[in-house]
Amino acid sequence: MAIILVVGIVIVLILLFVSSYNKLVKLRNNRENAFADIDVQLKQRHDLIPQLVDTVKGYMNHESKVLTDITAARSAALNANSINDKIAAEQSLSGALSGLKVAVEAYPNLKANTNFIQLQDEISDIENKLAAVRRYFNSATRELNNAVQMFPSNILAGMFNFKTESMFDVGVEERAKMEQAPKIDFSK
């Protein structure tokens, strides 16, 4: 009778172990899949940026630093390998694109250009899709991080080198901009 009880406890522990491990693997894969969704949107964004830069170049000859920053940030984003490197590079690219939006305000003819408007609309659409897939990615990351940190799965996580992962956030510079009150100017 005692042997059956011990065997039953061992079987339950093995099933708990396997179930917890499989959950960790599923959560890690879900996070990686979520980032693959982000990669799809980033690819579209990266493909549109050269078109946007070419359209803007004709109007903004003396604003070359803004265009150079965008091109450099895009290149860094394309060459980033790890998820964390891509997150950092994309934060830099978002900041560079924000600089372009500010610079464009000085060019009313550019703002009325059909090609520019179409590209801006496409980029806005992609930015909205990116926001949605980033939220999903962060949700998947939070689920994985919770499982890695909570008992008893944290024991397995430590044994099999599962670790907490980074969220995809707006970055320090963008957060600082968001915390500033917007400037409203009706004089133009």
N, C-alpha and C positions, 0 to 999 in steps of 0.2 A: 504494500500500500504506500509506504514512504517513497519507494522507488518511482512509482507512478506519479506521485505528487512532485518529486524533484524533476522528473522528465517533463512533466507538464509545465513547470515553472521555467525550465530551460527553453522549451519550445516557445512559450510566450515571450521570453526575453529575446530570443532569436528573431521572432516575428516583429517585435517592437524595434529591434536594431535594424532589420532590413527595411521596415516601413519608414523609419526616420531617415536612413541613408537615402532611400529612393526619393523621399520628399525633398531633401537637400539638393539632390541631383536635378530633380524637376524644377526647383526654384532657380537654380543656377542657369539651367538651359532656358528657362522662361526669360530671365534677365538678358541673356545673350541674344535671344530671339527678338526681344524688345529693342535692343540696340541695333539689330539688323534692320528693323523697321525705320529707325532713325537714319541709318546709313542710306537707305533708299531715298529719303527726303533730302538728305545732305547732298547726295549725288545730283539730284535735280537742281538744287540750289547752286552747287558748284558749276553746273553746266550753264546756268542762266547768268552768272556773274560776268563772264567775259563779254556777253552780248550787252549787258547793262553798262559795263565800263566803256565799250566801244561807242555806244550811243551817247554816253555822257561826255566822252573825250572831246567831241567837236564843240561842245559848249563851254567846257571847263578847262581851257588850255592852261591857265595859271593855277589851277587847283590840282596839280599833278600829285602832290603828296597824298591827298585823299585816295586817289586812284592807285597809287603805288602801295599804300597801306592795305587796300582791299586785295590787290593782286598778291601781295606777300602773305596776307592772312589766309587767302584761299589756297595758296601753294602749301603753306604749313598744315592746313587742314587736310589737304589731299595726301600729304606725306605722313601724317600721324598714323601710328600703328596700333597702339593699345587703346582700349576704351577710355582710360583716363587721359591719354595724350589727345585723343580726338575731342573729348569734352573741353579741355583747355584750349585747343586750337579753334574750336567752334565758338567759344566765348570771345576769343580775340576777333574772329571774323564778324560776329554779331556787332561788336563794338565798332569795327571799321565800317560796316554797313550803316550804322547809326550816324557816323561822321558824314557819310555820303548824303544821308537824308537832310542833315543840317546844311550842308554846302549847296544842295540843289535848290534850297529856298531862295537863293540869290539869282536864280536863272528862270524868270517867268516863261521864256520861250521854250526852255527845256521841259518845264512842267506841263506845257501844253502839247509837246511832241507826241504823236500817236504811238510811235515805237516805244518811247520811254514810258508812257502810261501803261501800255500793254505789258512791258517787262515788269514795271512796278506792281501791277495787278498779279502777275504770275508769282513774283517773289513774295508778295503779301499772302497769296494762297499757300505757298510752300511754307512760309513762316507759321501760318495758322496750323497747317498739318504737322509741322515740327513741334509746335507747342503741345499738340494732342499726343504725339508719340513719345515726347519727353515725359509727359505726365504718366503715361503707361509704363515707360521705362523706370521712372522713379517709384512707381507703385510696385513693380516687380522687384526692384532693388530693395525697397523697404521690406517686402515679404521675405526675401532671402536674408537680409540683415536680421530681422526678427528671429527667424529660424536658427541662424548661426549663434545668436546671443541667448536664446531662451533654453531653459532646462527642459528635457534631457538632451535635446538635439545639439546643444552646444558642446557636449562631450564628444559626440560623433564628428561634429564640425572640426573640432580641434584635432581629432585623430586623423582625419582625412583632408586636412589643410583647406577646409572651407573658411573663408574669411569675410568680414564685412566689406562691402563695396561702396564706391563713391556714387553719390547722386549726380544727376545732370542739372546743375543750377545755373543761374544767370551770371555768376562770377562776381568778383569784388567790385570791379569798375561799374558794371551795369547796375548792381545793387545800390551803389553810391548815387548814381544818376537817378534811380527810381525814388530814392529817399529825399531828393530835392523837389521843392515845389515847382510846378511847371511855370515857365515864363510866358505870359500872354501879352502880345503886342498887337494892338489894333491900328497902329500908325501906318502900316503898309497897305 
